[in-house]
Amino acid sequence: MTDKIAEELAEQFLALGWTEYPSQESKQARAFHGPRLRGEDCECNDKPPSLYVEVYQFDRFQRDTWGETLDRCSFKIFGEKGGMWLRSTIYSVPNEKVIESIPEVTRRAENLWAAWCSTSEVE
C-alpha cells in the first residue's frame, strides 16, 4: 500500500469521526467504521448497522491501460434481520472521490437497509 494517499484518507476519515479497525478482508486495506445508519436496529447488536469502508491501494498495479491510478475504496454494510444477514458492497470508488461520495453512499446504504428490513412483498 502506498502510504501517502492512505494516510491522507485516514486523516480525513478520523476527522469526520470514523474509527479505524483492522480490515476484515485484506492486508492491503485500511478499514474505518462510520456513524450508524438511520433505520431499524440490527438483530445481532440492537443498533442500526454502520457504514464500513476499506481503502485499497496496490503498488504493483499503479496504472491501468489508460494511465489512471487503480486506487479504490469499497463501502460495505452488514446487518441481520429476520435471522438472515445482509452483506452488501459499494465498490470501485476512486480514492480521490471517496470523501465527497460519503453522503450519497450513506443515503443509498440506508435505502438498502430499509428495503432489507421491509416485510412487504413486491408484486
Secondary structure, 3 states (H helix, E strand, C coil): CCHHHHHHHHHHHHHCCCEEECCCCCCCEEEEEEEECCCCCCCCCCCCCEEEEEEECCHHHCECCCCCECCEEEEEEEEEECCEEEEEEEEEEEHHHHHHHHHHHHHHHHHHHHHHHCCCCCC
